[in-house]
Amino acid sequence: MQVKEKRPHTPAEESRVQMDSGMTIVSLAVLLLLSFSFLFLDHSDSGVLQKIFDFITQAFGGVYLVYLFAVLVLLGGLAFSKAGRIRLGDGPPQYGDLSWFSMLFCACIGSSILYWGMIEWAYYMGSPPFGFAPMGREAAEIAVTYTMFHWGLTGWGTYCMAAVIIAYYFFVKRIPVFRISVSCRLREGPRRKFWADFIDVFVIIGLCSGVAVSVALGTPMVAQGLHAIFGIPVDTRTHVWIALVWAVLFGACTVSGVDKGIKILSNINSVLALVFVAFLLCCGPTVFIVNNTVNSLGVMLQEFLRMSFSTEPLGNGFPQLWTVFYWAWWISYVPVMGLFIAKISRGRTIRQVIFGTTVLGSMGCWLFQTVLGGYGLGLQLSGELDTVANLGTLGDYGAMMALLQTLPMPKLVIGIFVILSFVFLATTCDSSAYILATITTRRITTCQEPPKRSRLLWSVAIIIWPVILLVVGGLNVVKLCSMIGSIPLLFIFYRMIRGFLEELKQTTANVPAVLPGKEADYEDAAGNP
């Protein structure tokens, strides 16, 4: 049950909810400069991009693996410590459990769960880790297991750690600026404003890059579904129109706010997703899917440490191609997803946020991965459909459509799949635009929302980049930019964690009688009290 804020905003509070014009203009200028630079870049030499990608994954692969595992261990220790009883804000939770989980899951996952859930296992079966023979028994057994690992505890733990830190400063320390730079605890001095602004602008550009990749991946998936149902041609014009319709949908939801827009859209999306998964489970090889789910869970738990630290220096580069890329992708989304989860978690304890985000988020992904992946794997092993071969002949999206067409009432199923993909990504986009508007607000209290004009502005802004990508075909460049951008985020994330642990040394002395403190004396990034 939702608990609404009863106290009306005072004129003084309303006057503080103002857009930070300086940060907004600088961020938009950088975004536009990067966006239009793609119109003049040569995207045809994929070999150079692949060499850069290979260098990054080889050079930093071990760092990513150790770093994210350490974050997960630290998060587990935090959950069972005295600090886990700290309540993030006054009163009961702002949102009911179902609405809270629906919002965080739909916003954090997007349509990528459908894209990878359908075909990721096939890549692992065709080119497995640990020296297993392609298409062999071990490869089939590890295929769904590795998808569960890549979408499980480690990735969700990175989101959760950032969310706990941000929520602590915003709801407990009562610092009325909702930005990553606040969590970094930058020292006072003449350089503080520069580095604070730099970090926040970097986060904004990184967030827009993540949305661009998601839209550029999701748009062809929707286009293929529309082609299968209505025969609409799959071309650049169709992709652009889909992206524009997306912009209208998530723009309207963002302007409506969390309660009237994002929450309602997330709840609808959750129901559709459960119906779709249940349909696949019932119409597919149900017994095989259930047994494979249990087996994959057991294998993952048994091999968790091996998968967490595997670099295969003598192998085929599987960890670098997949695990390191996934960890960098999770890291690149840490700022925005940490900010969003923190914003909707008022009233919950740190322990509740940790278990709700990390455990339930992982279980939600596992449900999709095991049912969607198990369905395709079952058809592969029975000889009914060779998805591994289809990846080479039909491509990713064609292989997905071939899988869906094996179900009863294929056009109806594909229609539901298209709607689900559309709403999933719209939820991610509107939550991202909402957080962008919040970041570029000078001062904001726990019961306020960013200005509507700011929400509308960012709803329009974040669709520019993916539209240009769809026109010029520069997706590989932005994927590489996201990979590169995650490297400095490792240092920013470290700074956040270090400052947070220092704060906890003082705060936990008062646990269990920990209550949010008074409004902190704080100057925002522009130097305004």
LINGIZI-V102535 format. One record per residue. N is the residue number from 1. RES is the residue in one letter. PSI is psi as a letter, one per 30 degrees, with the letter a starting at -180 (* if undefined). OMEGA is omega in whole degrees, -180 to 180 (* if undefined). Layout:
n = (N;N)
res = (RES;RES)
psi = (PSI;PSI)
omega = (OMEGA;OMEGA)
//
This chain:
n = (1;2;3;4;5;6;7;8;9;10;11;12;13;14;15;16;17;18;19;20;21;22;23;24;25;26;27;28;29;30;31;32;33;34;35;36;37;38;39;40;41;42;43;44;45;46;47;48;49;50;51;52;53;54;55;56;57;58;59;60;61;62;63;64;65;66;67;68;69;70;71;72;73;74;75;76;77;78;79;80;81;82;83;84;85;86;87;88;89;90;91;92;93;94;95;96;97;98;99;100;101;102;103;104;105;106;107;108;109;110;111;112;113;114;115;116;117;118;119;120;121;122;123;124;125;126;127;128;129;130;131;132;133;134;135;136;137;138;139;140;141;142;143;144;145;146;147;148;149;150;151;152;153;154;155;156;157;158;159;160;161;162;163;164;165;166;167;168;169;170;171;172;173;174;175;176;177;178;179;180;181;182;183;184;185;186;187;188;189;190;191;192;193;194;195;196;197;198;199;200;201;202;203;204;205;206;207;208;209;210;211;212;213;214;215;216;217;218;219;220;221;222;223;224;225;226;227;228;229;230;231;232;233;234;235;236;237;238;239;240;241;242;243;244;245;246;247;248;249;250;251;252;253;254;255;256;257;258;259;260;261;262;263;264;265;266;267;268;269;270;271;272;273;274;275;276;277;278;279;280;281;282;283;284;285;286;287;288;289;290;291;292;293;294;295;296;297;298;299;300;301;302;303;304;305;306;307;308;309;310;311;312;313;314;315;316;317;318;319;320;321;322;323;324;325;326;327;328;329;330;331;332;333;334;335;336;337;338;339;340;341;342;343;344;345;346;347;348;349;350;351;352;353;354;355;356;357;358;359;360;361;362;363;364;365;366;367;368;369;370;371;372;373;374;375;376;377;378;379;380;381;382;383;384;385;386;387;388;389;390;391;392;393;394;395;396;397;398;399;400;401;402;403;404;405;406;407;408;409;410;411;412;413;414;415;416;417;418;419;420;421;422;423;424;425;426;427;428;429;430;431;432;433;434;435;436;437;438;439;440;441;442;443;444;445;446;447;448;449;450;451;452;453;454;455;456;457;458;459;460;461;462;463;464;465;466;467;468;469;470;471;472;473;474;475;476;477;478;479;480;481;482;483;484;485;486;487;488;489;490;491;492;493;494;495;496;497;498;499;500;501;502;503;504;505;506;507;508;509;510;511;512;513;514;515;516;517;518;519;520;521;522;523;524;525;526;527;528;529)
res = (M;Q;V;K;E;K;R;P;H;T;P;A;E;E;S;R;V;Q;M;D;S;G;M;T;I;V;S;L;A;V;L;L;L;L;S;F;S;F;L;F;L;D;H;S;D;S;G;V;L;Q;K;I;F;D;F;I;T;Q;A;F;G;G;V;Y;L;V;Y;L;F;A;V;L;V;L;L;G;G;L;A;F;S;K;A;G;R;I;R;L;G;D;G;P;P;Q;Y;G;D;L;S;W;F;S;M;L;F;C;A;C;I;G;S;S;I;L;Y;W;G;M;I;E;W;A;Y;Y;M;G;S;P;P;F;G;F;A;P;M;G;R;E;A;A;E;I;A;V;T;Y;T;M;F;H;W;G;L;T;G;W;G;T;Y;C;M;A;A;V;I;I;A;Y;Y;F;F;V;K;R;I;P;V;F;R;I;S;V;S;C;R;L;R;E;G;P;R;R;K;F;W;A;D;F;I;D;V;F;V;I;I;G;L;C;S;G;V;A;V;S;V;A;L;G;T;P;M;V;A;Q;G;L;H;A;I;F;G;I;P;V;D;T;R;T;H;V;W;I;A;L;V;W;A;V;L;F;G;A;C;T;V;S;G;V;D;K;G;I;K;I;L;S;N;I;N;S;V;L;A;L;V;F;V;A;F;L;L;C;C;G;P;T;V;F;I;V;N;N;T;V;N;S;L;G;V;M;L;Q;E;F;L;R;M;S;F;S;T;E;P;L;G;N;G;F;P;Q;L;W;T;V;F;Y;W;A;W;W;I;S;Y;V;P;V;M;G;L;F;I;A;K;I;S;R;G;R;T;I;R;Q;V;I;F;G;T;T;V;L;G;S;M;G;C;W;L;F;Q;T;V;L;G;G;Y;G;L;G;L;Q;L;S;G;E;L;D;T;V;A;N;L;G;T;L;G;D;Y;G;A;M;M;A;L;L;Q;T;L;P;M;P;K;L;V;I;G;I;F;V;I;L;S;F;V;F;L;A;T;T;C;D;S;S;A;Y;I;L;A;T;I;T;T;R;R;I;T;T;C;Q;E;P;P;K;R;S;R;L;L;W;S;V;A;I;I;I;W;P;V;I;L;L;V;V;G;G;L;N;V;V;K;L;C;S;M;I;G;S;I;P;L;L;F;I;F;Y;R;M;I;R;G;F;L;E;E;L;K;Q;T;T;A;N;V;P;A;V;L;P;G;K;E;A;D;Y;E;D;A;A;G;N;P)
psi = (k;k;j;l;k;f;k;l;k;l;e;e;e;e;f;f;i;k;k;j;e;e;e;e;e;e;e;e;e;e;e;e;e;e;e;f;f;f;f;g;l;j;g;f;i;f;e;e;e;e;e;e;e;e;e;e;e;e;e;g;e;e;e;e;e;e;e;e;e;e;e;e;e;e;e;e;e;e;e;g;l;e;f;f;f;k;k;i;l;l;a;l;k;e;k;l;e;e;e;e;e;e;e;e;e;e;e;f;e;a;f;e;e;e;e;f;e;e;f;e;e;e;e;e;e;f;i;l;a;g;g;l;k;k;g;a;e;e;e;e;e;f;e;f;e;e;e;e;e;f;g;b;e;e;e;e;e;e;e;e;e;e;e;e;e;e;e;e;e;e;e;e;f;h;j;h;k;i;l;e;e;e;f;f;h;k;l;k;l;f;f;e;e;e;e;e;e;e;e;e;e;e;e;e;e;e;e;e;e;e;e;e;e;e;e;f;e;e;e;e;e;e;e;e;e;e;e;e;e;f;g;k;k;j;a;e;e;e;e;e;e;e;e;e;e;e;e;e;e;f;e;e;e;e;e;f;a;e;e;f;d;e;e;e;e;e;e;e;e;e;e;e;e;e;e;e;e;e;e;e;e;e;f;a;i;e;e;e;e;e;e;e;e;e;e;e;e;e;e;e;e;e;g;e;e;e;e;e;g;k;f;i;f;g;a;g;g;e;e;e;e;d;e;e;e;e;e;e;e;e;e;f;f;e;e;e;e;e;e;e;e;e;e;g;g;k;f;l;l;e;e;e;e;e;e;e;e;e;e;e;e;e;e;e;e;e;e;e;e;e;e;e;e;e;e;e;e;e;e;e;f;f;g;e;k;i;e;e;e;f;e;e;e;f;l;e;e;e;e;e;e;e;e;e;f;f;l;k;i;e;e;e;e;e;e;e;e;e;e;e;e;e;e;e;e;e;e;e;e;e;e;e;e;e;e;e;e;e;e;g;k;e;k;k;l;f;g;l;l;l;k;e;e;e;e;e;e;f;e;e;e;f;f;e;e;e;e;e;e;f;e;f;h;h;e;e;e;e;e;e;e;e;e;e;f;f;e;f;f;e;e;e;e;e;e;e;e;e;e;e;e;e;e;f;e;e;e;f;f;f;k;f;h;k;l;k;a;l;k;k;j;k;k;a;f;f;g;k;*)
omega = (-176;175;-175;177;-175;-175;178;178;176;177;179;179;-179;-178;-179;-179;-177;177;174;-173;-178;-180;-180;-178;-180;-178;179;179;178;-180;179;179;179;-178;-175;175;179;179;-175;179;176;-177;-173;-176;-179;-180;179;179;180;179;178;179;-179;180;-178;-178;178;-175;-174;-176;180;179;179;-176;-179;-176;-176;175;178;178;180;179;179;180;177;177;179;-178;-176;178;177;-179;179;-180;179;179;-177;179;-179;170;179;179;-178;-179;175;-174;-177;179;179;-179;179;-179;-177;-179;-177;-180;-174;-174;-180;-177;-180;-179;178;-179;-176;179;-178;-169;-174;-180;-177;176;-179;179;180;179;-170;177;172;179;179;179;177;177;179;-178;-179;179;179;-178;-177;-172;180;179;-178;175;177;180;-177;-180;-172;-167;-175;-180;180;178;178;176;-174;180;178;-179;-180;-178;-179;180;180;-179;-176;-174;-177;178;177;174;-168;175;-172;-176;178;-177;178;-179;180;178;178;-179;177;179;-176;-179;-175;-177;-179;-176;177;179;180;-180;-176;177;177;178;-180;180;178;178;179;177;179;177;-180;179;-179;-180;-179;175;-175;-177;177;179;177;-180;178;178;178;177;-180;-177;-172;-178;179;-178;178;180;-176;-179;178;179;-179;179;177;180;180;177;175;-178;180;-177;-176;174;178;179;-179;179;180;179;-177;-173;-174;-176;-172;-178;-179;180;179;179;177;-179;-179;179;179;-179;180;178;-179;-180;180;179;179;-179;-177;-176;-179;176;-169;-178;179;-179;-180;-179;180;177;180;-179;-180;177;179;179;180;179;-179;-175;-173;180;180;-180;-178;-176;-177;173;178;-179;179;-176;-175;178;-179;-179;-180;-178;-174;-173;180;177;179;-179;177;179;176;-179;-178;179;-175;-177;-175;-179;174;179;-177;179;178;-176;-176;-173;179;178;-180;176;177;-180;179;179;-178;-178;-180;-179;-172;-175;-178;177;178;-179;176;177;-180;178;179;-174;-177;180;-180;180;179;178;180;180;178;177;180;-176;180;-179;-179;-179;-179;-178;179;178;-179;178;180;-176;-176;-175;-177;-174;176;178;178;-180;178;177;-178;-179;175;-179;173;-179;-171;-179;177;-180;179;177;177;179;179;179;-179;178;-178;-176;177;-177;176;178;178;-177;-177;175;178;178;178;-180;176;178;179;179;-177;172;-174;-179;-179;-179;-174;-176;-177;174;179;-179;-179;-179;178;178;179;180;-178;175;178;-173;-173;177;-177;-176;179;177;177;178;-180;-180;-174;178;-178;-177;-178;179;-179;175;177;177;177;178;-180;-179;-180;-178;176;177;175;-180;177;179;177;180;178;-177;-179;179;179;180;176;177;-177;179;178;-175;-174;176;-180;179;16;-178;-179;176;177;-177;179;-179;-176;172;-171;173;-179;-174;180;179;-179;180;*)
//
